[in-house]
């Protein structure tokens, strides 16, 4: 049966022999039903909610809180909390993805984890709002990372679950830019309050509200039969052999390097504006730059997502975006002024928008199989979270002892260029 509000892709039946063989009905079928705007908007909003709950704290709240808790050692505390939290997410995303793939709730495979992720993440933000010592900051942020990744793993997997390949450039582009929209919303919420406690509360409330439209119209297909669970096989499944699936390996490495470059460039933005550029109100400065960046990302992501679908090409867009993002890093390195920061935000947003518009579509086309979509996307999402572990380790000594922000941003530029070059090694996607 075709869900209300959607239309079939001409000439294709929405079930498959492979899905029937698994005893899972439509849940494992390759999607052939075009999704409409309302469903896409609900998925995007849920993703915006979790990214706002992450990036509001990362861009503003954790930096301010670290300065309040340890004013003489703010960089270390900020790096410690974000790094440990990111380490949690490295494990949490694929683990919750694998659990989601095996969930047989009548609500579907994904909905239970969207609910649990939103509630658990809000609890973590609540703990952060009252934290006045480093230990409580770590507990609160790790809970937010743990449950936020449960939500993200489920909300990401619904794209290959429900969206046909021919529509994934557009839908994937919209979902991908939810990270940017989340940064804008989260930063706005964080900057709206002088007291970081209220900023955390605002982010938690938005997170809870953001998942409601998706819960009301998810059309999540339940599994009729749970795949057998064998612990050694389950643990072994997290390793996806690059030799057996080389395109998956190259796509993972490309995303990893893009996110390393992005993390190096954005993690210390608050302190860059405060200490290098000399902005007297870094909260507002981060908000303005994030807004400019977001507009540029939205403009290029939507435009190039449609272009990618029409041309059926993905790699060339990723390659070009790497070079454009590198230019932004050079601007920030050699022009540490407010005008330079605005220019860098424009160029970085344009480049990252092109990347986001096609990268998710490319990734969904190299997944090994339908049975493990959420787990495999969770493995891909390690390429998002692992750089958040590495970035503080790399960036803190550079900022403090090895050349400062110019060296940091030039390194970020080199990494994004390398990422754009390596995507050409993916052979099965044009």
C-alpha positions in Angstrom: 0.0 0.0 0.0 1.3 3.5 -0.9 1.3 5.8 2.2 -1.0 8.8 2.0 0.6 11.8 0.4 3.0 9.9 -1.8 3.1 8.7 -5.4 4.5 5.6 -7.0 7.6 5.7 -9.2 6.3 4.6 -12.6 6.7 1.0 -13.6 8.1 -0.4 -10.4 6.3 -2.3 -7.6 7.1 -1.2 -4.0 8.0 -4.7 -2.8 10.9 -6.9 -3.7 11.7 -10.6 -3.6 14.7 -9.8 -1.4 12.5 -8.2 1.2 10.1 -11.0 1.1 12.9 -13.5 1.6 13.9 -11.7 4.8 10.3 -11.9 6.0 10.3 -8.1 6.5 7.7 -6.9 4.0 8.3 -3.4 2.7 10.8 -2.6 5.5 13.8 -3.9 3.5 12.5 -3.3 0.0 14.4 -0.8 -2.2 12.2 2.3 -2.1 10.2 3.0 -5.3 7.7 5.5 -3.9 8.5 9.2 -4.3 8.2 11.1 -1.0 6.6 14.5 -0.8 7.5 17.7 0.8 5.6 17.3 4.1 7.4 14.0 4.9 10.8 15.5 3.9 10.1 18.6 6.0 9.4 16.5 9.1 12.6 14.5 8.7 14.6 17.7 8.2 13.1 19.3 11.3 14.0 16.2 13.4 17.6 16.5 12.2 17.6 20.2 12.8 16.5 19.6 16.3 19.4 17.2 17.2 22.0 19.3 15.4 20.8 22.4 17.2 21.1 20.5 20.5 24.7 19.7 19.5 25.9 22.8 17.8 24.4 25.4 20.0 26.5 24.1 22.9 29.6 23.5 20.7 29.5 26.9 19.1 28.7 29.0 22.1 27.4 27.4 25.4 30.2 24.9 26.1 32.8 27.6 25.3 31.2 30.0 27.7 30.7 27.4 30.3 34.3 26.2 30.1 35.5 29.8 30.5 33.3 30.1 33.6 34.4 26.8 35.2 38.1 27.1 34.3 38.9 30.7 33.2 42.7 30.1 33.0 42.4 26.8 31.1 39.3 27.2 29.0 40.8 25.7 25.8 41.7 22.5 27.6 38.3 22.1 29.3 36.4 22.8 26.2 38.5 20.3 24.2 38.2 17.7 26.9 34.4 17.8 27.1 33.9 17.9 23.4 36.5 15.2 22.7 35.2 12.8 25.3 31.6 13.4 24.1 32.7 12.8 20.5 34.3 9.5 21.6 31.0 8.4 23.0 29.3 9.2 19.6 31.8 7.1 17.7 30.5 4.0 19.4 26.9 5.2 19.9 25.9 5.9 16.3 26.6 2.6 14.7 25.5 0.7 17.8 22.1 2.3 17.9 21.9 2.0 14.2 22.4 -1.8 14.4 19.9 -2.0 17.2 17.4 0.1 15.1 17.9 -2.3 12.2 16.7 -5.1 14.4 13.9 -3.4 16.2 10.5 -5.0 15.7 8.3 -2.5 17.4 4.8 -2.0 15.9 5.8 1.7 15.6 8.6 0.6 13.2 12.3 0.3 13.3 13.2 4.0 13.6 10.4 5.8 15.6 11.2 4.3 19.0 14.8 5.5 18.8 13.7 9.0 17.7 11.6 9.2 20.8 14.3 7.8 23.1 17.0 10.0 21.6 15.0 13.2 22.0 14.0 12.5 25.6 17.5 11.3 26.6 19.2 14.2 24.9 17.0 16.7 26.6 18.0 15.1 30.0 21.6 15.5 29.1 21.1 19.2 28.3 19.3 19.6 31.6 22.3 18.3 33.5 24.6 20.6 31.5 22.4 23.6 32.4 23.1 23.1 36.1 26.8 22.0 35.8 29.3 24.1 37.6 32.1 21.5 37.7 33.9 19.6 34.9 32.6 16.2 35.9 29.0 17.2 35.5 29.8 18.9 32.2 31.2 15.5 31.0 28.2 13.5 32.2 25.7 15.9 30.6 27.5 16.2 27.3 28.1 12.4 27.1 24.4 11.8 27.6 23.5 14.3 24.9 26.0 12.6 22.6 24.7 9.1 23.5 21.0 9.7 23.0 21.5 12.3 20.2 23.2 9.7 18.2 20.4 7.2 18.8 18.1 9.8 17.2 20.5 10.7 14.4 21.1 7.0 13.5 17.4 6.4 13.1 16.6 9.7 11.4 19.4 9.2 8.9 18.4 5.7 8.0 14.9 6.7 6.9 16.4 8.2 3.7 17.5 5.0 2.1 14.5 3.3 3.8 12.0 5.5 2.1 13.5 7.7 -0.7 14.2 6.3 -4.3 17.7 6.8 -5.7 16.5 9.2 -8.3 15.1 11.5 -5.6 18.0 11.3 -3.1 20.0 14.2 -4.4 17.2 16.7 -3.5 16.0 15.0 -0.3 19.5 14.1 0.8 20.5 17.7 0.2 17.7 19.0 2.3 18.5 16.5 5.1 22.2 17.2 4.9 21.7 21.0 5.3 19.8 20.3 8.5 23.3 20.3 10.1 23.7 23.9 9.0 20.2 24.9 9.9 20.7 23.2 13.3 23.9 25.3 13.8 22.0 28.5 13.0 19.0 27.6 15.3 21.2 26.3 18.1 23.5 29.3 17.9 20.6 31.7 17.9 19.1 30.0 21.0 22.4 30.0 22.8 23.1 33.6 22.0 19.7 34.8 23.0 20.5 34.4 26.7 23.3 35.9 28.7 23.0 33.0 31.1 24.2 29.7 29.5 21.8 27.8 31.8 18.8 29.2 29.9 20.5 28.5 26.6 20.7 24.8 27.4 17.0 24.7 28.4 16.0 26.4 25.2 18.0 23.9 23.1 16.4 21.0 25.1 12.9 22.3 24.5 13.5 22.7 20.8 14.9 19.2 20.5 11.7 17.7 22.0 9.4 19.8 19.8 11.4 19.1 16.6 10.6 15.4 16.5 6.8 15.7 16.9 6.0 16.2 13.1 8.1 13.2 12.2 6.4 11.0 14.8 3.0 12.0 13.4 3.8 11.2 9.8 6.7 8.8 9.7 5.0 5.9 7.9 7.8 3.8 9.4 7.5 0.2 8.2 7.9 -2.4 11.0 9.9 -5.5 10.6 7.7 -8.6 10.7 10.6 -10.8 11.7 13.8 -9.9 13.6 17.0 -11.0 12.1 18.8 -13.6 14.2 21.2 -12.0 16.8 24.5 -13.8 17.2 26.9 -11.7 19.3 30.2 -12.5 17.4 28.5 -11.9 14.1 26.9 -8.7 15.4 30.3 -7.3 16.6 32.0 -8.5 13.4 29.4 -6.7 11.3 30.7 -3.3 12.4 33.8 -3.9 10.4 33.0 -3.3 6.7 36.0 -4.5 4.7 37.4 -1.8 2.4 38.8 -4.7 0.3 35.3 -6.2 -0.2 33.5 -2.9 -0.4 36.2 -0.4 -1.7 33.7 2.3 -2.7 32.2 2.3 0.8 35.7 2.6 2.2 36.7 5.6 -0.1 33.3 7.3 0.6 33.9 6.9 4.3 37.4 8.3 4.1 36.2 11.3 2.0 33.6 12.2 4.6 36.0 11.7 7.4 38.6 14.1 5.9 35.9 16.7 5.0 34.8 16.6 8.6 38.3 16.8 10.0 38.8 19.9 7.9 35.5 21.4 9.0 36.1 20.6 12.6 39.6 22.2 12.6 38.0 25.3 11.0 35.0 25.7 13.2 35.7 24.2 16.7 37.5 27.3 18.0 35.5 29.9 16.1 34.3 31.5 19.4 37.9 31.9 20.7 39.1 32.9 17.2 36.8 35.8 17.1 37.5 36.7 20.7 41.3 36.4 20.8 42.5 36.7 17.2 40.0 39.0 15.5 39.3 41.0 18.6 35.5 40.9 18.5 34.1 42.3 21.7 30.9 40.3 21.6 31.9 36.9 20.2 28.4 35.4 21.0 26.8 37.8 18.5 29.8 37.4 16.1 29.4 33.6 16.0 25.6 34.1 15.3 26.2 36.5 12.5 28.8 34.3 10.8 26.6 31.2 11.2 23.7 33.0 9.7 25.7 34.2 6.7 27.3 30.7 6.3 23.8 29.0 6.5 22.3 31.2 3.8 25.2 30.3 1.5 24.9 26.6 2.3 21.2 26.6 1.6 21.6 28.4 -1.7 24.2 26.1 -3.1 22.9 22.9 -1.6 19.4 23.1 -3.1 20.7 24.3 -6.5 23.4 21.7 -6.8 21.3 18.9 -5.3 18.9 19.2 -8.2 21.7 19.6 -10.7 23.3 16.4 -9.4 20.0 14.5 -9.7 19.5 15.7 -13.3 23.0 14.9 -14.4 23.3 11.7 -12.3 26.8 12.8 -11.3 28.0 13.1 -7.7 31.9 13.0 -7.5 32.6 16.1 -9.5 30.6 18.2 -7.1 32.4 16.8 -4.0 35.8 17.4 -5.7 35.0 21.1 -6.5 33.6 21.7 -3.0 36.9 20.6 -1.4 38.8 23.3 -3.3 36.3 26.0 -2.5 36.4 25.2 1.2 40.2 25.3 1.1 40.0 28.9 -0.2 37.9 29.8 2.8 40.5 28.4 5.1 43.2 30.4 3.5 41.1 33.6 3.8 40.7 33.0 7.6 44.4 32.3 8.0 45.8 35.4 6.2 43.0 37.9 6.9 42.1 37.8 10.6 39.7 40.7 10.6 35.9 40.9 10.9 35.6 41.5 7.1 37.9 38.5 6.5 35.8 36.4 8.8 32.6 37.4 6.9 34.3 36.6 3.5 35.5 33.3 4.8 32.0 32.4 6.0 30.6 33.2 2.6 33.1 31.1 0.7 33.0 28.2 3.2 29.2 28.1 3.1 29.1 28.0 -0.7 31.7 25.2 -0.8 30.1 23.2 2.1 26.7 23.5 0.5 27.9 21.9 -2.7 29.4 19.1 -0.7 26.3 18.5 1.4 24.0 18.5 -1.6 25.5 15.4 -3.1 27.6 13.6 -0.5 24.7 11.9 1.3 23.2 10.7 -2.0 26.6 9.3 -3.0 26.9 7.5 0.4 23.5 5.9 0.1 24.5 4.4 -3.3 27.4 2.5 -1.9 25.8 0.9 1.2 26.5 -2.9 1.2 22.9 -4.1 1.8 19.4 -3.0 2.8 19.3 -5.2 6.0 21.9 -3.1 7.8 21.1 0.4 6.5 21.1 2.2 9.9 24.2 0.3 11.1 26.1 1.0 7.9 25.1 4.7 8.0 26.2 4.6 11.7 29.6 3.5 10.6 29.6 6.3 8.0 28.6 8.7 10.8 31.7 7.8 12.7 33.3 9.9 10.0 31.3 12.8 11.4 32.0 12.1 15.1 35.6 10.8 15.1 37.0 14.2 13.8 35.4 15.8 16.8 37.6 13.6 18.9 40.7 14.3 16.9 40.2 18.0 16.3 40.7 19.2 19.9 43.9 17.0 20.1 45.2 18.6 16.9 43.9 22.1 17.3 44.7 22.9 20.9 48.5 22.6 20.6 48.5 24.4 17.3 46.6 27.3 18.7 48.7 27.5 21.9 52.2 26.6 20.7 52.6 25.8 17.0 51.7 28.9 15.0 48.2 29.7 16.2 45.1 30.2 14.1 46.9 30.8 10.7 48.5 27.3 10.8 45.2 25.8 12.0 43.2 27.2 9.1 45.9 26.3 6.5 45.9 22.8 7.8 42.1 22.6 7.5 42.4 23.8 3.8 45.0 21.1 3.0 42.7 18.4 4.5 39.6 19.4 2.5 41.6 19.5 -0.8 42.8 15.9 -0.1 39.2 14.8 0.6 38.0 16.3 -2.7 40.7 14.4 -4.6 40.1 11.0 -2.9 36.4 10.9 -3.8 37.5 10.2 -7.4 38.5 6.7 -6.2 34.8 5.8 -5.8 34.2 3.7 -8.9 30.5 2.7 -8.8 29.1 6.2 -8.7 29.5 8.8 -11.5 
